[in-house]
């Protein structure tokens, strides 16, 4: 019979945010690291900083060893319930490139203005130097 995994919301995990009761979320799993706070090589403040948010990036950036990852599994108390996390909207490339396309379109329409400014500047410079 498979074991049932306990699901926790990010809100529930974030309520455990003290040195004596500290939970973190990494890769969709919830870990109770309260008993490991004093032994953590980075100090307990590092763990306390990531309570209440997904600490996956911070965990990966720290470059944890294989043995650290194995040890971490012993602190797993459940998984993050992703059903209440708002999903990000995926923006298509066509929508994403709208601004650059618009700039190109405008620059094609109004190319006369910068060319005229440069042309006038050249004429004024020529006339100024010619009078000297």
N, C-alpha and C positions, 0 to 999 in steps of 0.2 A: 504494500500500500504506500503510495507516494506521500511524502511529508507536505503538509500545507504550509506555504510561505506566508508569513504575516506581512500585510501591506500597511505602510505608514505614509501619511501625507507629509509634505515638506513642512507644514505648520506643526505637526506632531513632532517631527525630528528637531525642529528649531527650538522647541520648548525645553529641550535637554541641552542647555548651553552654559553649564558651569563646570568647574574643574572636577567636582564630585559627581556630576551627571552630564556627560558630554557625548552627543551623538553627531556623527557626520554622515554625509551622503556622497558616495563615490560610485560612478558607473551604474547608477540606478539601484544600488544596494545601500541599506542603512546599517551603520556600524555603531555599536556602543563602545567607545574607546575610554570610558571613565577609568577603568582599572589600568590603562596603559599610559595615562597622562604623565606620570612622573618618569616613566622609562622612555618616552618618546625622544629620540635623539635631537629633534628640532625644538623641543620644549613644549610645554602645555599651551603656551600662548598661540602657537602656530595652529593647533587643533581648535582652540576656542575661536580663532578668527574666521574659521570656515563653517561654524555651526549656522544653521538656518539658510544655507544655500548649497548648491551643488558644488562640491569641492573637487570634482574630477580634474579640472585643468590644473589646479594647484598641486594635486597629488601627482599628476603626470610630470609637471614641470620640475618637481623635486627629484625626479629620477630614482624612484624607489627600486630596490633590488628584488630579485625573485623571492628571496626568503622573507622580505618585508611584506610582499604581496600574499605569501602563504600565511604568515602570521596574522595578517589583517582578516583573513577568512574566519579565524576563530572568534572575532568580535562581531561578526554579522548577526544582526537580530531580525532582518527582514529585507523587503524590497520597497522601493519608492512607488507609491501609487501614482501612476502617470495619468490617470483618468481625469484628475482635477487640475492638471497643469495646462495652461492655455497653449495652444499650438500656434507656431509662427506661420504666417502666410508666406508661401513661396512666390517670389516675384519672377515673372518670366523675363527672359533676356530682352524681348521686345519692349516691355515696359521699362526695364532698367536702362536701356539705351536711348530713351526718349529725349533726355536733356542734351546729350551730344548731337543727336540728329537735329534738334531744334537750333542749336548754336550754328551748325553748318548751314542750315537753311537761312538763318538770319544773315550770316556773313556773306552768303551768295547774293542776297537781295540788296544788301547795303555796302557793297564793295566800293562803290563810288566815293563815299565819304572819306575813308582813309586814303584812297588814292588822290583825291582832291587836296587833302591836307598836306600830303607829301609834295604834291605838285606845287602848291602855293608856297610851301617852305623853300623849295628849290628856287623858284622865281624870285622870292624876296631875298634870299641869300645871294643870288646872282646879281640882282640890282644893287644891293648893299656893297658888295665887293667891287662892282663896276664903277660906282661913284668914287671910291677911294683912289 
